[in-house]
Amino acid sequence: MAPSPSIPKAAFWMALSVASFLAMSVAGRATTAELNVFQVLELRSVIGLLILLPLVMASGGFAAMRTKRPVAHIARNVIHYTGQAAWLYALTLIPLGVLISIEFTTPIWTAILAVAFLGERLSRPRLAAIVLGLIGVVIIVRPGIGAVNPGYVVVLGAAVCFGISVVLVKSLTKTDSVVRIIFWMLVIQSVIGLVPALYQWRNPPLELWPWIVLIAFTGMSSHFCMARALGYADATVISPMDFLRVPLSALIGWLLYHEQIDAFTAGGALLILMGNLLNLQRRATKPAEIAVS
């Protein structure tokens, strides 16, 4: 039975989700400073699968995880894995606030892909959201004015991959549960990431293991808490709370890494967030569509 609507409970769970995403960013920066990106992703997937197992058992066990759409799961996770690898790599190249700002173009790419491949209608708010988001990216990246930081291109590619992944998840949620989708995400990404992880494997130092466990745990808790928040309120209510990640990421970058955000980045991020707010005027996204992206 669905829980009764509650703005305070939605805000509570969304605050935990935002905290998890921010902690994951800090843990990602700490782990990628010592280990290669593929090893971090492999450890995250394997440990994340162990964390998920109690929920799998509570949902009917491994028999309930069977799917009739293995090809769709594989396609989605190859693309999602690519996006995650790009996101972690970009985390080593550009300020945290800039990375999160560009990452927030994911709903823009999702909207474009949903119109192109899912036959969704291109409404005026959605078109305005796309235009504002693209202008925001151009302002942040500023192509043609000096050399473009490759980190901008990498995280933009990650955002596009996440957008494709969300569209594929929308299709998968028609037949598979959220737990099943997350289960196959962790299993498939553990398999496809094993070889590149072993290629440059380095035994993590003891002091790094808390960060490794943290990135695995927050990778799960961030989506779980967002799903719980969506159970208490519509996406139009809780998604603007997620926008707090942009200024909070910039603050963390300034406090922990002495990173500066210029006026162009701040202005571009504002346009991207405005585009996301306009995009929320369409029908609310189902919890499963956000929770596993």
Buried (B, 14 or more C-beta within 10 A) or exposed (E): EEEEEEEEBBBBBBBBBBBBBBBBBBBBBBBBEBBBBBBBBBBBBBBBBEBBBEBBEEBEEEEBBEBEBEEBBBBBBBBBBBBBBBBBBBBBBBBBBBBBBBBBBBBBBBBBBBBEEEEBEEBEBBBBBBBBBBBBBEBBBBEEEEEEBEBBBBBBBBBBBBBBBBBBBBBBBEEBBBBBBBBBBBBBBBEBBBEBBEEEBEEBEEEBEEBBBBBBBBBBBBBBBBBBBBBBBBBBBBBBBBBBBBBBBBBBBBEEEEBEBEEEBBBBBBBBBBBBBBBBEBEBBBBBBBBBB
